[in-house]
Amino acid sequence: MRVALIDTTKDSKFYPLPLLKISSWRKSLGDTTALFNSPPPRGYDRAYVTTTFTFDILRAVSMVRAIQQRVPEVYVGGVSATLIPKPFENLGVTVIKGLMPEVEECAPDYSLIENPTYSIAHTSRGCIRKCGFCMVKNVEPEFYNRDWSSDIFPGCKHVVFYDNNWLAKDIEDLKVDIGMMKYFGFTSVDFNQSLDARLMTPEKALLLKDIPLRPVRFAFDWMAEDKFFQNAIALMAEQGHRVFVVDVLWNYTDTPEDLYYRIREHFRLMDELNAKLSHHVDIKAFPMMYRPIMEIDPNNVFVGEHWTKTEKEGFRTLVNKGCSVTGTLSFSGIPEFEYWFGKTPKEFVEILNYPDLKKLCSLKRSSLRLKRASQSKNLYDIVYIT
C-alpha cells in the first residue's frame, strides 16, 4: 500500500512528529510512505492527515476535501480533529481522536526529512494541570512517563522535547532523563512547551545546571504564577543559565494592566539579576494571544472579557509594528520597556487606545534611529503621546 502523510499546519516550523511515527508504523506493515504539506498527487491508496489549531480548522477541512479527490481512504487526526471532529466527520473520512496506541511507541521515521538537524521526543505525555486555555487535558488526559530513547536521530546533538509538563515528574525520573541527555551528548536541549515555573526548586535547578538548555523556557500566563515565575528564573540564572524565553498569555481572563505588570517583571528581574550576577542574563517575553479552543474563529474576532477590540488590536500593533519584528519582546532593560509600553499601567492603556498607533510606533522607531546615530545618552527618553 502507498501511504501519503499530510501536515495541514500552516507555516509549521517543526517536523510533523505524529506523521513520522505513523510512517514507521506503516513501513513495519510493508507499506511505502511519503510526506506532504499539501494534497498529494494521485496514486496513493491511503492518506493520514494531521491537524493542529482549531482556529485553522476551515483551512484543514478544505485541504481534506482536496485530498479526498485524489486518495480513496483518508484518516484525519490531531488536535483539531480530536476537539472538534464534526466538520471532518461530515466529509465521510475516518476521524482518529487522541493518541494512536499502535503508533505512540514507534520511533520517528527521520528518513522523510532531508538532512535532519535535530530530534523531537516526548519523555512524557499529558499534564498534571487542567488549565482552561489549554487543550492537553482533552488530547492527552493521562500524565505518564515514556521511553524516548528510540526517538533520537542517531548522532544528532540537538533535541526538542514536546513534554507538556516535564517538571511534574518525580525527581528520580528527572534524574533518569538527565542521565539520558548526557548519554546522547546533546549540545542543545529545548523544552519547547516550556517548563512549569511553579514546580521549579533549588534541587531541580541544580540537576539542570550542566544541561545545555537553549533557551530556558517558562510561562507567565496569569497572575497566579507571580513570584513563582521570578523564583524559577532566578534559580536557573544562579546556576549559570543565560537566555530565557517566557510565554505570556493575553486576551484570556487577564486585563491590560496585569499584562503590563507581567511583561514589565521580565525586564525588572533582568536588571536585578544582571546587577548581582557575574554573567549576563537575557530574558525575552513572547506574548501569545488567546483564541478560543472549542470554537471555530478563523477571522480572529474573539476579544477577552477585560479587553476591548481597540486595545487588542493596539497591543498587536505595538508589538508587531513597533518594538518587535519577530513577535518576541527583547529589551535591554526597564528604560527600553518603558519607552514602548509607558511608565505606568495607565500610560500603557492610553497607548493601546491611541487613535493612530501605527504612526506613533513609526515616530518612536525613527526617534531611536536618530538617537543611535547621534550616540545620544538619553536613548530611551519617552516619545510622549500628544
N, C-alpha and C positions, 0 to 999 in steps of 0.2 A: 504494500500500500504506500502511495506517495502522500505525505502529510505536509500541509502548509501551516506555518506558525505565524500568526499576525498580531503585531502590537498596535493597538489603536491609540496609544497615548501620544498626544501631540508634543513634538519637540522634547522627547524623553532624553535625559542626559545620562541614563544608566542602562546597562544591559537588562533586557527583559528576563529576569531570573526565572519566573514561572515557566516561560516558554522554553528556556534552556533545559530545565528539568524535564518538561514534557518530551522534549527531543530525545533525551537519554532513555526515557521510559519507552517511547515508541520504537527507537532503534533496538532496544532489547527484545522487542517483539518481532523484529525483522523488517520494520518499515524504513523508508528513507524520509528525511525531513529537510525543510528549507525555511529560512526566516525572512519575514517581510514586515514593512511598516505601512503597507498599502495593499489593496486587493491583489492577490497573486494572479499570475497568468492561468489559463485553462490547463487542465491535465492532472490536477491533484484530486485525490479521492476523498480526502477529509481535511478540514481546517479546524485548528484550535485558535480561538481569538481571545485575547486578554483585554480587559477594560480597567480603568483606574478611577478617574474623578467623575462623580455623579453629575456635576455641572456641565460635563462634556459628553453626557450620555447621548444627546441627539446626534452628535458627530459620529459616535461609535455605532449607533443604530444605522445611520446612513452607510457607513462602511460595511457593516454586516450585510445589508441588503445587496451591496455590490458584490460581496464575496459569494452570496447565495447564487448569483447569476453564473458563477464560474466553478463552484465546488459543490458536489451533491450532498455531502454531510458536513454540517457546521456545528461546532461546540463553542459556546461562549461562556467564559468565566471571568474571575477577577472581582475587584471591589464593587464596581457599578452593577455588574450582573448579580452579585450576591445581595446587595442592599435594595436595588430596585429592579427586580427581574422581569416585571411585566412587559416593558417595551420590547425586550428581546424574545420573551415567550410568545408575544403576539406575531412575531415573524416566523414562528414554527421551528426555530432552532432548538437544540438541546442546551439548556442552561445549567451550568455547574456552579453550585453555591458553596462558598467556603473553600477549604483546602481539599486537595485530592490525595487521599491516603496512599494510593499506589504511586504517586509522584513525589510526595514530600521527602522521602529519603533518597531519591535519586540524585546523583551528582549532576551539576550543571554541564551541559554539552558546550564547552567553550570552542569547539571546532566551528560553530556557527558564527563566531566573532573573528574578524580579521585582526590578527596581532593583538590579542588581549593584553591590556596593560595593568589590570587589577582583577582581583577576585571579589565575588559577592557571597556572603554567607549569613545565615541565621544561626546564632548559638542558642536561641530560644524562640519560642512562639508565644503570642498573647501578651497580656499586660495585667498587672495587679490593680491598675487604676480603671475607673469606669467614667472617664471624662465625657461630658455631654457633647463636646465638639469633635470627638474622635470616633472613628469607625472600627477600631481594632476589636472592641468588645463584641461586635457583630460578626466580623470576619474570622477572628481567632479568639473564641470565647475562653479558652483554657490557657493558663500560663504553664509552660513546661520547658525543660532543657532538651536539647537535641545534640547529637553527634554531628559536628560540622567539618570534621577533618577532610571528608571527600569533596567538600565544596571548593577547595582551594586549587587554583590552576597551578600545576607543577612549576616550581621555580619563580612564581610571581611573588614579588616583595611588597605589593600594595594590596590592602584589603579594605572593603567597605562592608561593615556589618549593618544588617537591616533590623536588628533587635528593637522591639518596641520599648523595652524597659530592662536593659541589661543589668543595672544595679539592683534590681529586685531579687536577684539570685542570692542563695546562701553564700556566705563568704568562702566556703570550701569550693563551691562550684566556680566562683570567680577566679580562685587561685588556679583551678584546672584550666580554665580558658586562657588565663595569662601565661601559664606554662606552655600551652599550645602556640600562642602568639610568638613566644620566644623561640620555640622549636622551629617554627616556619621562618624565623628571622625576618619578620616584616620590617620594612624601613618606614612605612606609614600605615597608620590604622585610623579609620574614620567610622565612628558610630553615627551613621548618617541620620538616624531618627532622634538623636540627642540622648544625653544621659539625664536621669531624674535627679535634679538638684536636691530634692527633699531626702534622698537616700544616700547622699554623699557624706562620708565620715572620714576622720583622720586616718583610720586603718585602710579604708578603700583608696584614699588618695595616695597613701604610701605604696600600696600594691601597684598603682598605676604610674609610679614615679618614672620607671625606665621604659614604659610603653610609648612608642612614638605617635601619640595622638596628634593628628594634623588635619584639621584643628580639633580642639576640645569643644564639644557641642553640648549646650544646655538649653533649657527653655525657661522663659519668664512670661508665662501665658496669662496669668492673672495675679491679683494682689495677694492671694493665699500663699503664693510662692515667695513673697517678700521675706527677706532675711535668709531664707534657705538658698536663694539664688546667690546672694552676696557671699555667704559662707562657703558654698561649693566652689565658686570662682577663686576665693582667697586660698582655700585648702590646696587646690590644684596649682595655683600660681606659686605657692610656697614650696611646692615640690619641683619647681623648675619649668612648668608648662608656660608657654608664652602667648599663644594665639588662641582666642576663644571666639566662637560664633554662637550667638544666642537667638533662638527663635522667639519672636514676640507676637503673640496672637492679638488681633484687634478687630473691632467691629462685631464683637460677640456680646458679652454681658458687661464689658468694660465701658468706661467713659473716656472722652478725650483727655480729661485731666489725669486720670490714672495711667493712661498710655504715656503721657508726658513724663510722669514720675518714673515709670518703669524704664523708659529709654534713657532718661537722664541718669538713672542709677548706674547704667553701664559705664558712663564716662566719668562720673564722680568716683566710682570704685576704681576705674583705671588710673585716674590721677592719684588716688590714695595709695594704690599698690606700687605705682612707679616712684612714689616719693620715699618708699621704705625698702623696696627690694633691690637687689644688685643687678637684676636683669630686667629688660623692658617687657611690659605686658601690653598686648593689644586686644581690646575687647570690641567686637563688632556686633551690632544688632541687626537682625534680619526680620523686619515686620512681615507678618503673614496675615493677610486679610481673611476673616472668616466668611465662608459661604455655606449655605445650608447643605447638609449631607443627605437628608432624606427627601429633599425636594429637587426638582429639576429647575435650575436657574441659569440658563445659558447666556442671558443678557446681563447678568450680574446686577440685578435690581435690588437685591436684599440690602437693607440698612439696619444695623444693630439698634436695639431699643433705646440706647442712650446717645445715639449719633443722629445727625441729620444728613440728608443726601449731600448738601453743600460741604459739610465737614468731612464726610467720607471721601468725596472727590478732591477736596482740598488737601487731605493728607496724602493721597496718591500723587497729586501734582507736586506737593512739597518734596516727596521722596524721589519721584521719577524724573521730574523736570528741574529740580533744584539741587539738593545736596547729594544725590547719588545717580550713577549711570547704570548700576548693576542691581539696584534694589536693596543692597546691603549698606547700612549706615556705619561708616568708618571715620570717626572724628579723632582729632589729635587730643581732645580733652573737653572740659566744660566750656571754655570760651567759644570753641567752634560749634559745639552743640547749641549754645545759646544764640549764636549768630543766626542759625537757621530756625530754631524752634522757639526762641524767645526766652526771656529770663524768668518767667513765671508761667504757671498753667493758664492764667487768664490771657497773657500775651499769646500763648500757643493757640488758644481757641480763636482769638482775634485773627491770627494769621490764617487759620483754616477757613475762616469766613471772609477773608479779604476778597473784594469783588474782582480783582484782576491778578490772581495769584501767579499765573504764568509770567506776567510782566514783572512782578516783584521778584520772582526767582531769577529771572534774567538779569535784573538790576543787581541782585546780590552776587551772582556769578561774575558779572562784569566788574563790580567793585573789588572782588577778591583778586581778579586778574591784574587790575591796576595796582593794587596794594602790593602784590607779589613782585610786579615789575619794578616798583619803586622801592622795594625792600622795606616797606612800612613796618614799624614796630607795633603799630596798632592794627594788626591784620584782621582781627575779629571784632573791631568796633561794629556795633549793630547798625544795619541799614534799617532805620525805623519806618514804620508804617505811617503814611500821612493821608 
